[in-house]
Amino acid sequence: MKAKYATVLAASAIAIGGFAGLAAPASAAPSGEVSVQASCSAAPITGAEGHRGANVRCTGLGNFFTGFIDCKRTDNGFVYRHFGTRAANGGVSTVWCDRGAVVIGHGGIQS
C-alpha cells in the first residue's frame, strides 16, 4: 500500500528585521493517494549567535509532522532546506538555518 502523505510549502517574504509567512493548502496528491487539507505557519526565531530559524506549526498532516524551512545564505545566495523536530498535529517543530542565512520559506511533511 502506498504511503499517504502531503507536503505543505508556504512562501515567506523577508520583512524589515524578520519575515512574514503565508499558510497554503496542500497541493493535489498523486493518483492513488489521499489529498488532505493541511496548513502550516511559522514564527521567526533568532539564536544566541544570530542564526535564524522558525517554530513551524502544522495541522492536517496526520498525527505527526516534521517542519522544514528553506534557507538562503547571505554571502553567496545558496538555497537549502533544513528539517526540524517531529511534532504532534498542531504542535511546534523547531528548525534552524546555518549562521549567515535567512529563512525564505517553510512547510511540513507528514511523519
N, C-alpha and C positions, 0 to 999 in steps of 0.2 A: 504494500500500500504506500502510495506517495505521501511524503510528509506534508502536512498542511502548514503553510507559512504565509506571512505577509510582511512586507517591508514598508516602512513609512520613512519618507525623506522630506524634511521640511527645509525650505530655504531660509537662510538667516542673512541679515544685512548688518554690516558693521556701522554702528552709530557712534556718535562722539563719546568716547570712553567706554563703549560696550557694544552689545549687539541686540537686535530685536528679532525674535523668532516667530515664524508663522507656522501654525499647525496645518497639516494637509491630510486628506483621507487617503487610505491605501489605494494603490492602483489595482486594476483588474488582475485577477490571478490567472496563471496559465491554465490551459484546458485540463480538466480533471481535478482541479484543486479548488478549495473553498475560498471565496473572497470575503474579507471581513472589513468592517468599518473600524478603522483604528486612527488614533491621533496621538501625536507627541508634541510636547512643549519643552522648552529649555530655559533655565535661569543661569545667567553667566556667573562664573566664579573665578577668582584670581588667587593663585597660590602665593606662598610666602616669598618665593624667589621671582615673582612676577609672571609666572606661566599662567596661561588662560585655560579655562575649561568650562564645563557646564554640568548642571544637575538636570538630567533628562527624565521627564515623567511621561509615561505612555499608558494608554488604555486601549482595550480592544485587540490586543495581540496574544490572547490566551492567558493562561495562569501566570506565566513568567515572560520577561523580555530582557534584552540586553540593549542598552543605549549605545549610540555611537555619535561621534562628531567628526566633521570634516575640518581639517586644519590647513592653514596656508602659512608657510614660512615667510617672514617679512624681508629676509635678506635675498632670497632667490626666487620666490614665488611658487616653490614646490608645494603641491597639494597632496595630502594623505589623509587616511581615515584611522581613528583610534576607537576601540571598543571599550566600554565601561563594565561596571559590575552588573551581575544578574540581579534582577529585582522582580518582585511580585507585581501583578497588574495594578496600576495606579500608584506604584511606589516610585522611588527615585534611583536612577543609575548614575553614578558619578564618573565622569570621563575627563581626561586631561590631554591637552596638546603639549608638545615639547616646548621648552623655553624658546622664545623668538618666533612664535607662531600665534596666529589668531584663529578663532572659531569662525567658519564661514557657512556651516550647515550642521544639522542634527537630525536624528531619527532613531528608530528602534527596530529590532528584529525579534520575532518570537524565539524563545529559547527554553 
